[in-house]
Amino acid sequence: MTSLAWVAANLIIAAGSVLQGTIGFGLALFAAPLLALINPALAPGPLLICNLALTGLMARREWGQVAVNEVGYALGGRLVGIGIAIWIMSQLTPKGIDILFGGIVLAAVVMVAAGLSFRLNPGTLIGAGIVSGVMGTATAIGGPPMAIVYQREKGPKLRGTLSLYFTIGAVLSAIGLALKGRFGITDIWMGLLLCPGVVAGYAGSHRFLPLIDRKGIRPAVLVLSGFSAIFLILRQVL
């Protein structure tokens, strides 16, 4: 890749990091399609490295609001989801995977917007962890299922708890992909070269935290989750 391409990729990562650093998720949703235009090899492996770096920084920033016990339930579900993802990836085409999970997330967003409420309890956390694990491993977009469960929580708790979950989850997904021969040293190296964008975007997100926390995080979660579902479907249909 040329130097100009790396600069462009870091700018994309920086913008996505501002989004996730403010709302709690969204880096992969924003960056994956744009990085693919530069070099398809930049996702999902290198993007996982970026997500790991960003969520680690965010978990440290919001550590006082992290619900560690809730993370444990969600990670239990994610382990199951990773196993399911590996099986699904051997059975379905990328088109089928995107349409399937895009439809699931879109249906959930519509139901929530219509008044359905997901209670935050071990059962919903495990269920969301399973779906997030499948989506995060198979499509690199695993934030919406967890974010929908946390939609009514305050911004710091959502960002902190999801960041710890995503940090550990990214490691688990990388291991799962490595076992399938889809993640290696090249992905790690390429991801590290994108980390300057992560640091810049994380720093920039601090300016928007008071605004999003004052307005409430639920509308942003629903809008971004709905957009991610539509994106998954349209990138295969169009």
C-alpha positions in Angstrom: 0.0 0.0 0.0 1.1 3.5 -0.7 1.8 6.1 2.0 -1.3 8.1 0.8 -3.5 4.9 1.3 -2.2 4.5 4.8 -3.0 8.1 5.6 -6.5 7.7 4.2 -7.0 4.5 6.2 -5.9 6.2 9.4 -8.2 9.1 8.8 -11.1 6.7 8.4 -10.1 4.9 11.6 -9.9 8.2 13.4 -13.4 9.2 12.4 -14.8 5.8 13.4 -13.0 6.0 16.7 -14.6 9.4 17.5 -18.0 7.8 16.8 -17.3 4.7 19.0 -15.5 6.8 21.7 -18.6 8.9 22.0 -21.5 6.5 21.7 -19.9 3.2 22.7 -19.8 1.3 19.4 -19.6 2.0 15.6 -16.0 1.8 14.6 -16.4 -1.3 12.5 -19.7 -0.1 11.0 -18.1 3.1 9.9 -14.7 1.9 8.9 -15.2 -1.5 7.4 -16.8 -0.5 4.1 -14.4 2.4 3.5 -11.3 0.4 4.4 -12.5 -2.2 1.9 -12.3 0.4 -0.9 -8.6 1.0 0.0 -7.6 -2.6 0.6 -10.0 -5.5 1.4 -7.2 -7.0 3.6 -7.7 -4.2 6.2 -10.8 -6.0 7.5 -11.7 -7.9 9.5 -8.3 -8.8 11.0 -6.6 -5.4 11.2 -9.9 -3.8 12.2 -10.1 -6.2 15.1 -6.7 -4.9 16.3 -7.9 -1.3 16.0 -11.1 -2.2 18.0 -9.0 -3.9 20.6 -6.8 -0.8 21.1 -9.8 1.6 21.2 -12.0 -0.4 23.5 -9.0 -0.9 25.9 -8.6 2.9 26.1 -12.3 3.4 26.6 -12.6 0.8 29.3 -9.7 2.5 31.2 -11.5 5.9 30.8 -14.9 4.6 32.1 -13.6 2.0 34.5 -15.5 3.3 37.4 -18.8 2.6 35.5 -17.9 -0.9 34.3 -20.3 -3.6 35.5 -17.8 -6.5 35.5 -20.4 -9.2 36.5 -22.5 -8.2 33.5 -19.5 -8.5 31.2 -19.0 -12.1 32.5 -22.5 -13.2 31.4 -22.1 -11.5 28.0 -18.7 -13.1 27.4 -20.2 -16.5 28.2 -22.7 -15.9 25.4 -20.0 -14.6 23.1 -17.9 -17.8 23.4 -21.0 -19.8 22.2 -21.5 -17.2 19.5 -18.0 -17.5 18.2 -18.4 -21.3 17.8 -21.7 -20.8 16.0 -20.0 -18.1 13.7 -17.3 -20.5 12.7 -19.9 -23.1 11.8 -22.1 -20.5 9.9 -19.1 -19.2 8.0 -18.6 -22.8 6.7 -22.2 -23.1 5.7 -23.3 -19.7 4.4 -21.9 -17.3 1.8 -20.9 -13.8 3.0 -24.0 -12.6 1.3 -26.2 -14.9 3.3 -24.5 -14.0 6.5 -24.9 -10.3 6.0 -28.6 -10.6 5.1 -29.4 -12.9 7.9 -27.9 -10.8 10.7 -28.9 -7.5 9.1 -32.5 -8.7 9.2 -32.2 -9.8 12.8 -30.8 -6.5 14.0 -33.3 -4.5 12.0 -36.2 -6.4 13.4 -34.9 -5.9 16.9 -34.5 -2.1 16.3 -38.1 -1.9 15.0 -39.5 -3.8 17.9 -37.6 -1.6 20.4 -38.6 1.6 18.7 -42.2 0.3 18.8 -42.0 -0.1 22.6 -40.5 -3.5 23.3 -38.2 -3.4 26.2 -35.2 -5.7 26.8 -34.6 -6.1 30.5 -31.0 -6.0 31.6 -30.6 -9.5 33.2 -28.3 -12.5 32.8 -30.6 -14.1 30.2 -30.6 -11.1 27.9 -26.9 -10.5 28.4 -26.1 -14.1 27.4 -28.5 -13.9 24.4 -27.0 -10.6 23.2 -23.5 -12.0 23.8 -24.3 -15.0 21.6 -25.7 -12.8 18.7 -22.9 -10.3 19.2 -20.3 -13.1 19.1 -21.7 -14.5 15.9 -21.9 -11.1 14.2 -18.6 -9.8 15.5 -16.7 -12.8 14.2 -18.6 -13.3 10.9 -19.1 -9.7 9.9 -16.8 -7.6 12.2 -20.0 -5.7 13.3 -21.0 -7.0 16.7 -22.0 -3.9 18.6 -25.7 -3.5 18.0 -27.0 -6.5 19.9 -25.2 -5.5 23.1 -25.9 -1.8 22.7 -29.7 -2.5 22.3 -29.7 -4.3 25.7 -27.9 -1.3 27.3 -29.9 1.4 25.5 -31.6 2.7 28.6 -28.4 2.8 30.7 -26.4 6.0 31.2 -23.7 6.8 28.7 -20.7 6.1 30.9 -21.9 2.7 32.0 -22.8 1.7 28.4 -19.4 2.9 27.0 -17.4 1.4 29.9 -19.1 -2.0 30.2 -19.3 -2.5 26.4 -15.7 -1.5 26.0 -14.5 -4.1 28.5 -16.8 -6.7 26.8 -15.5 -5.7 23.3 -11.8 -5.7 24.4 -12.0 -9.3 25.6 -14.4 -10.2 22.8 -12.0 -9.0 20.1 -9.3 -11.3 21.5 -11.7 -14.2 21.5 -12.8 -13.5 17.9 -9.2 -13.2 16.7 -8.4 -16.6 18.2 -11.5 -18.0 16.5 -10.5 -16.5 13.2 -6.9 -17.7 13.7 -8.1 -21.3 14.2 -9.8 -21.0 10.8 -6.7 -19.6 9.2 -8.2 -16.1 8.8 -6.0 -14.1 11.2 -2.3 -13.9 11.5 0.9 -11.8 12.0 0.1 -9.8 8.8 -3.2 -8.7 10.3 -1.6 -7.7 13.5 1.1 -5.6 11.8 -1.5 -3.9 9.5 -3.7 -3.2 12.5 -0.9 -1.6 14.4 -0.1 0.7 11.5 -3.7 2.0 11.9 -3.5 2.6 15.6 -2.4 6.3 15.3 -5.9 6.9 13.9 -7.3 5.1 16.9 -5.4 7.3 19.4 -6.4 10.5 17.5 -10.1 9.5 17.3 -10.2 8.5 21.0 -8.7 11.8 22.0 -11.2 13.7 19.8 -14.2 11.8 21.3 -13.7 13.5 24.6 -15.2 16.8 23.2 -18.5 15.1 22.4 -19.1 13.2 25.6 -21.0 16.0 27.6 -23.4 16.5 24.6 -24.3 12.9 24.1 -24.6 12.2 27.8 -26.8 15.3 28.3 -29.1 14.4 25.4 -29.3 10.7 26.3 -27.7 7.8 24.5 -30.8 5.7 23.5 -31.7 7.6 20.3 -28.1 7.4 19.1 -28.0 3.6 19.9 -31.2 2.9 17.9 -30.2 5.1 14.9 -26.7 3.6 14.7 -28.0 0.0 15.2 -30.7 0.5 12.5 -28.1 1.9 10.1 -25.8 -1.0 10.7 -28.5 -3.5 9.9 -29.5 -1.7 6.7 -25.8 -1.5 5.7 -25.3 -5.2 6.1 -28.3 -5.9 3.9 -27.6 -3.3 1.2 -23.9 -4.1 0.8 -25.0 -7.5 -0.5 -28.3 -6.6 -2.3 -26.9 -3.6 -4.3 
